[in-house]
Amino acid sequence: MRNFYITIYLFMLFVAMFLICGCETDPVPTKITITPADVLMHDNESVEFTASGGFDYQWSLEKDKYEYGVLSSRTGSKVTYTSLYSGTTVVYQTLYVTATIPGSSGGSGSNAEFRLTAEAIIRQIK
């Protein structure tokens, strides 16, 4: 009878540990977004963009020319774009954000890191 109680005790201990520790993992993001996704800006105007749905964000511009505008930072979930364009026609600038999701076993095969990218369109006029 003593073995029966020990077996029941060990089983209940296992169940309690399983419930406390769980087998959950953080879900892997499948889509990131930029807000706002489309803006119209004028010379010397600034707009804050926010990325969501991932982590470890890297920001970049399609046309990295200072005559169009500049970013306040290249990393983080928020960035401010300031328009420097003073031309008379509308120009388009694409803002990209990339989130790198690291692999779980050093980056090979099905566990390799992957990147998610989102973009926002910035229309600029004087």
Secondary structure as the mmCIF struct_conf table of DSSP 4:
data_model
#
loop_
_struct_conf.conf_type_id
_struct_conf.id
_struct_conf.beg_label_comp_id
_struct_conf.beg_label_asym_id
_struct_conf.beg_label_seq_id
_struct_conf.end_label_comp_id
_struct_conf.end_label_asym_id
_struct_conf.end_label_seq_id
HELX_RH_AL_P HELX_RH_AL_P1 ARG A 2 CYS A 21
HELX_LH_PP_P HELX_LH_PP_P1 ASP A 26 PRO A 29
STRN STRN1 THR A 33 THR A 35
BEND BEND1 PRO A 36 ALA A 37
STRN STRN2 ASP A 38 HIS A 42
TURN_TY1_P TURN_TY1_P1 ASP A 43 ASN A 44
STRN STRN3 SER A 46 SER A 52
BEND BEND2 GLY A 53 ASP A 56
STRN STRN4 TYR A 57 LEU A 61
BEND BEND3 GLU A 62 LYS A 63
TURN_TY1_P TURN_TY1_P2 TYR A 66 TYR A 68
STRN STRN5 GLY A 69 LEU A 71
BEND BEND4 SER A 72 SER A 72
BEND BEND5 ARG A 74 ARG A 74
STRN STRN6 THR A 75 THR A 75
BEND BEND6 GLY A 76 SER A 77
STRN STRN7 LYS A 78 SER A 83
BEND BEND7 THR A 88 THR A 89
STRN STRN8 VAL A 91 ILE A 101
BEND BEND8 SER A 104 GLY A 107
HELX_RH_3T_P HELX_RH_3T_P1 GLY A 109 ASN A 111
STRN STRN9 PHE A 114 ILE A 125
#
